[in-house]
Each structure stands twice: as C-alpha cells, then as structure tokens.
Amino acid sequence: MLNALTLVTGIAALLLAAWCGWAAHRDQPTKDWHFIGMAVVSLLAVIQLVIGIVLLARGEKPDQGMTIFLAYLLGAVACVPAAGFMSLAERTRWGSVTVAAGGVVLAVLEVRLFDIWGG
C-alpha cells in the first residue's frame, strides 16, 4: 500500500472528526460544508481502495491475509458515507457527533490497514 496515502487519509479523517466535533460542541447539525469534507475524505478512501485492488491484482499480498485486508478496505470506504447518511436522518447536533465518530473510526481503520499490509 501507499503509506503516504494511508497517512493523508487518516489525517483527513481526524480533521473531519475534529471539525464535526466542533460543530456538535456548538450545538449545530452537519451543514453543506461538512458534506464537502466528507466527500473529500471518502474520495481518498476510494482512491485507496482502487490502489489496494490494483496491488492485489499485480500479485502483491498483505502480510495478514487478503480477506481481512479487503474487509478493512471496504469498511474504510463505507465508514464516512454511512455516517453522513445517518447525520441526514438526525438533523441535530447528534448528526455532527455521528460524523465525528465516523471520522475517528476511519482513522483507526487506516492504522489497521497499515498493520495488515505489513507496515
């Protein structure tokens, strides 16, 4: 995997979590700008998914197994969009809390992906 992309995705996810956490602290729901941030973080996760699949297709193997690696890659891609959809259903500060939690979960998934690949 690309270590730089994993690092950038994790940092972007933590920044999104802090931003939405700040909105929740101010008793605000998610706004359009938050959804743009979610789109950027989700795009980074999709790029990582594509690169991971290309590396697997080229014959490279993760240290801890292909199945768990693919499961974590798919979870990383789905994490922030799922939190975004849940925040649309909850148009209070708790929607912002949900997205903040999704960002933290994505950052943890990125650390685990790094470990699974053999970093």
Buried (B, 14 or more C-beta within 10 A) or exposed (E): BBEEBBEBBBBBBBBBBEBBBEBBEEEBBBEEEBBEBBEBBBEBBBBBBEBBEEBBEEEEEBEBEEEEBBEBBEBBBBBBBBBBEBBEEBEEBEBBBBBBBBBBBBBBBBEBBBEBBEE
